[in-house]
């Protein structure tokens, strides 16, 4: 299963990243390199994000209950938000430290910096390849957030290597904070993308790969369907999309005909990456609104009869 494979890859990645993070942090302090320290800080955020992602997968396995009718599947998205926000905070901190160093560039132990950053690059490449080939980084937001952390780390190691070479050969002390700033920009971009995608899910926005007009065509394709309204399409968690709507059908529609219609629609929607479908059938005489999208208010007036 994809979920089990993702979890195994996360565990392997966590062990590798957490182990080398300690080495890089010690090396950063010993060489006085901001590029190394910022990369170590980023690796720390990686380790934390990977741990959170592992917890998210475990919680997502818990069955639904009366208190949480969808179970704990949304925790994966919350973990992705936390990963994205962590990336943004790390980037801002690197910016702050880099400004201080531009004003007063310190002495940097370039040899140690180059050795540690080179090993860090190899470690990050190995982890990135493991995650890219073995896990679902394309569809799963939780995995994508963790993967982007590792990619940003890899860029951090490259930046540290380049900075070390510039300092070694040209004595450009400002190369260390400059490399940190470039990495911070990339980290900030990754963090923003993951956070925006995750918040979109939490806001129950329409999945990016779903076209509402196409869904309406599928729902109203049958001659027995007169109209579609109160349509909602959202993502519960990565790889699990849901749809609910009202279909207006002929008043003399039988239960058997309704069952056949619903099964056919569910089958077609499954091919459109909609796994959870809830459809309410209504006769034309029962319709209380004809807007495609629901305009329900938060408050319900019992004297008004309906809240749509």
C-alpha positions as MATLAB code, in Angstrom:
seq = 'XXXXXXXXXXXXXXXXXXXXXXXXXXXXXXXXXXXXXXXXXXXXXXXXXXXXXXXXXXXXXXXXXXXXXXXXXXXXXXXXXXXXXXXXXXXXXXXXXXXXXXXXXXXXXXXXXXXXXXXXXXXXXXXXXXXXXXXXXXXXXXXXXXXXXXXXXXXXXXXXXXXXXXXXXXXXXXXXXXXXXXXXXXXXXXXXXXXXXXXXXXXXXXXXXXXXXXXXXXXXXXXXXXXXXXXXXXXXXXXXXXXXXXXXXXXXXXXXXXXXXXXXXXXXXXXXXXXXXXXXXXXXXXXXXXXXXXXXXXXXXXXXXXXX';
ca = [
       0.000    0.000    0.000;
       1.109    3.577   -0.737;
       0.552    4.684    2.868;
       2.735    1.881    4.306;
       5.470    2.534    1.738;
       5.372    6.272    2.495;
       5.681    5.557    6.208;
       8.665    3.234    5.747;
      10.463    5.787    3.563;
       9.776    8.522    6.130;
      11.289    6.427    8.927;
      14.467    5.700    6.936;
      14.753    9.366    5.945;
      14.235   10.519    9.534;
      17.033    8.310   10.879;
      19.509    9.524    8.218;
      18.586   13.225    8.474;
      18.516   13.341   12.290;
      21.903   11.607   12.544;
      23.689   13.930   10.145;
      21.961   17.015   11.520;
      23.933   16.558   14.758;
      27.197   16.266   12.806;
      26.458   19.377   10.730;
      25.456   21.452   13.766;
      28.702   20.606   15.575;
      30.667   21.307   12.398;
      28.906   24.640   11.938;
      29.883   25.816   15.428;
      33.463   24.583   15.039;
      33.975   26.285   11.646;
      31.859   29.366   12.509;
      29.936   28.979    9.225;
      26.434   30.440    8.992;
      25.828   28.453    5.803;
      26.493   25.223    7.700;
      24.551   26.310   10.784;
      21.565   27.387    8.696;
      21.686   24.071    6.865;
      21.865   22.238   10.212;
      18.892   24.271   11.447;
      17.050   23.358    8.312;
      17.942   19.702    8.862;
      16.544   20.012   12.391;
      13.281   21.297   10.938;
      13.475   18.365    8.489;
      13.833   15.880   11.319;
      10.917   17.444   13.181;
       8.751   17.553   10.050;
       9.544   13.921    9.244;
       8.656   12.916   12.807;
       5.379   14.840   12.568;
       4.657   13.226    9.200;
       5.223    9.782   10.728;
       2.793   10.584   13.557;
       0.318   11.884   10.968;
       0.359    8.602    9.060;
      -0.181    6.663   12.294;
      -3.116    8.855   13.333;
      -4.605    8.658    9.839;
      -4.953    4.901   10.312;
      -7.291    5.345   13.283;
     -10.867    4.484   12.419;
     -13.650    7.052   12.350;
     -15.861    7.533   15.388;
     -18.870    9.575   16.491;
     -16.603   12.472   17.411;
     -14.596   12.410   14.168;
     -16.687   10.906   11.407;
     -13.824   11.131    8.884;
     -11.368    9.679   11.391;
      -7.984   11.396   11.721;
      -7.134   11.621    8.032;
      -6.988   15.441    8.119;
      -4.029   15.303   10.523;
      -1.824   14.662    7.465;
      -2.836   18.055    6.097;
      -2.220   19.731    9.456;
       1.258   18.180    9.445;
       1.848   19.574    5.955;
       0.816   23.061    7.153;
       3.233   22.801   10.078;
       6.010   21.694    7.717;
       5.374   24.660    5.429;
       5.236   27.187    8.272;
       8.443   25.739    9.735;
      10.197   26.256    6.402;
       9.055   29.877    6.307;
      10.263   30.537    9.873;
      13.640   28.909    9.173;
      14.042   31.087    6.063;
      13.240   34.277    7.998;
      15.743   33.375   10.718;
      18.469   32.765    8.124;
      17.720   36.193    6.596;
      18.135   37.815   10.016;
      21.441   36.078   10.764;
      22.795   36.789    7.278;
      22.191   40.550    7.669;
      24.300   40.539   10.841;
      27.131   38.738    9.069;
      27.091   41.006    6.034;
      27.914   43.892    8.370;
      30.674   41.980   10.146;
      31.886   38.847    8.286;
      33.586   36.475   10.776;
      36.468   34.080   10.165;
      35.246   30.778    8.716;
      37.061   27.433    8.830;
      36.764   26.693    5.143;
      38.360   23.216    5.083;
      36.042   21.787    7.704;
      33.122   23.676    6.150;
      33.803   22.095    2.731;
      34.187   18.568    4.131;
      31.012   18.695    6.224;
      28.896   20.394    3.531;
      30.087   17.889    0.897;
      29.104   14.929    3.075;
      25.807   16.719    3.807;
      25.153   17.057    0.089;
      25.667   13.317   -0.420;
      23.366   12.521    2.524;
      20.617   14.788    1.207;
      20.901   13.396   -2.324;
      20.566    9.846   -0.993;
      17.492   10.738    1.086;
      15.922   12.725   -1.783;
      16.366    9.802   -4.199;
      14.913    7.355   -1.659;
      11.862    9.585   -1.125;
      11.348   10.397   -4.814;
      11.556    6.785   -6.003;
       9.928    5.052   -3.067;
       7.136    7.364   -1.903;
       4.171    9.333   -3.208;
       5.686   12.834   -3.365;
       3.439   13.887   -6.274;
      -0.013   13.379   -4.711;
       0.489   13.199   -0.946;
       0.837   16.692    0.574;
       2.412   15.311    3.722;
       5.118   13.493    1.727;
       5.567   16.450   -0.617;
       6.217   18.772    2.328;
       8.814   16.403    3.781;
      10.415   15.914    0.347;
      10.687   19.664   -0.252;
      12.411   20.012    3.119;
      15.072   17.545    1.949;
      15.449   19.242   -1.457;
      15.918   22.607    0.249;
      18.516   20.992    2.507;
      20.354   19.715   -0.552;
      20.425   23.231   -1.979;
      21.735   24.457    1.361;
      24.645   22.037    1.170;
      25.432   23.177   -2.385;
      25.362   26.803   -1.224;
      27.725   26.016    1.654;
      30.167   24.266   -0.702;
      30.207   27.195   -3.144;
      30.640   29.678   -0.284;
      33.497   27.629    1.147;
      35.294   27.564   -2.212;
      34.889   31.340   -2.688;
      36.265   32.034    0.778;
      39.122   29.563    0.301;
      40.294   30.847   -3.089;
      39.288   34.526   -3.039;
      38.887   35.365    0.646;
      35.319   36.573    0.087;
      33.935   36.402    3.627;
      30.563   37.726    2.489;
      30.060   34.549    0.390;
      28.960   32.646    3.504;
      25.970   34.890    4.384;
      25.204   35.368    0.669;
      24.902   31.598    0.187;
      22.602   31.515    3.214;
      20.355   34.217    1.735;
      20.048   32.390   -1.605;
      19.128   29.171    0.198;
      16.672   31.066    2.409;
      14.858   32.380   -0.671;
      14.466   28.845   -2.031;
      13.353   27.565    1.376;
      10.825   30.406    1.670;
       9.379   29.572   -1.750;
       8.997   25.877   -0.870;
       7.425   26.703    2.473;
       4.925   29.089    0.907;
       3.853   26.553   -1.743;
       3.303   23.738    0.762;
       1.475   26.023    3.199;
      -0.777   27.494    0.489;
      -1.702   24.041   -0.874;
      -2.415   22.721    2.633;
      -4.516   25.734    3.656;
      -6.496   25.325    0.422;
      -7.388   21.800    1.567;
      -8.277   22.968    5.084;
     -10.520   25.645    3.553;
     -12.239   22.801    1.669;
     -11.304   24.350   -1.641;
     -11.931   22.529   -4.913;
      -9.051   20.113   -5.659;
      -6.601   21.610   -8.158;
      -7.025   18.808  -10.697;
     -10.838   18.875  -10.627;
     -12.912   20.863  -13.136;
     -16.309   21.726  -11.688;
     -17.923   22.270  -15.115;
     -16.868   18.778  -16.168;
     -18.375   17.297  -13.009;
     -21.639   19.105  -13.694;
     -21.678   17.555  -17.181;
     -21.303   14.092  -15.655;
     -23.966   14.705  -13.024;
     -26.524   16.084  -15.494;
     -25.719   13.798  -18.425;
     -28.745   11.552  -17.853;
     -32.026   12.721  -19.437;
     -33.702   11.953  -16.109;
     -31.710   14.688  -14.323;
     -33.325   18.103  -14.662;
     -30.725   20.197  -12.794;
     -27.852   20.182  -10.301;
     -27.496   22.448   -7.264;
     -25.812   22.755   -3.845;
     -22.624   21.272   -5.289;
     -19.569   20.866   -3.065;
     -16.211   19.339   -4.018;
     -13.379   19.154   -1.504;
     -10.366   17.143   -0.350;
     -10.500   15.186    2.895;
      -6.811   14.279    2.757;
      -4.251   13.628    0.031;
      -5.693   11.188   -2.503;
      -9.209   11.284   -1.034;
     -11.649   13.720   -2.671;
     -15.325   14.070   -1.846;
     -18.428   15.452   -3.561;
     -21.944   16.215   -2.422;
     -24.835   17.733   -4.334;
     -28.582   17.747   -4.983;
     -29.937   16.339   -8.235;
     -33.416   17.293   -9.422;
     -35.071   14.339  -11.203;
     -38.495   13.506  -12.620;
     -41.204   13.312   -9.987;
     -42.188    9.758  -10.966;
     -38.641    8.403  -10.648;
     -38.681    4.990   -8.891;
     -36.283    3.753   -6.213;
     -34.877    1.166   -8.637;
     -34.220    3.823  -11.270;
     -32.630    6.084   -8.662;
     -30.296    3.304   -7.532;
     -29.138    2.617  -11.089;
     -28.590    6.344  -11.727;
     -26.559    6.826   -8.549;
     -24.370    3.776   -9.179;
     -23.616    4.993  -12.694;
     -22.730    8.489  -11.467;
     -20.489    7.127   -8.684;
     -18.686    4.919  -11.215;
     -18.041    7.875  -13.531;
     -16.922   10.143  -10.681;
     -14.447    7.485   -9.503;
     -12.635    7.996  -12.822;
     -12.455   11.725  -11.994;
     -10.640   11.064   -8.686;
     -13.789   11.515   -6.580;
     -13.785    8.666   -4.034;
     -16.511    9.782   -1.625;
     -19.885   10.731   -3.124;
     -23.078   11.901   -1.396;
     -26.033   12.778   -3.644;
     -29.520   13.857   -2.614;
     -32.253   13.288   -5.187;
     -35.171   15.713   -5.344;
     -38.342   15.947   -7.384;
     -38.892   19.247   -9.179;
     -41.747   20.106   -6.784;
     -39.435   19.723   -3.763;
     -36.649   22.020   -4.928;
     -35.901   24.882   -2.546;
     -33.132   26.508   -4.560;
     -31.501   26.308   -7.961;
     -28.030   27.791   -7.352;
     -25.235   25.489   -8.465;
     -23.238   26.399   -5.354;
     -24.777   26.357   -1.903;
     -25.412   29.760   -0.297;
     -26.315   28.459    3.142;
     -25.928   30.877    6.052;
     -24.332   29.924    9.357;
     -27.514   30.724   11.273;
     -30.723   28.750   10.745;
     -34.117   30.387   11.058;
     -36.672   27.683   11.975;
     -39.495   29.964   10.811;
     -38.039   30.283    7.315;
     -38.604   26.616    6.500;
     -35.232   26.002    4.828;
     -31.706   27.314    5.287;
     -30.700   27.314    1.599;
];
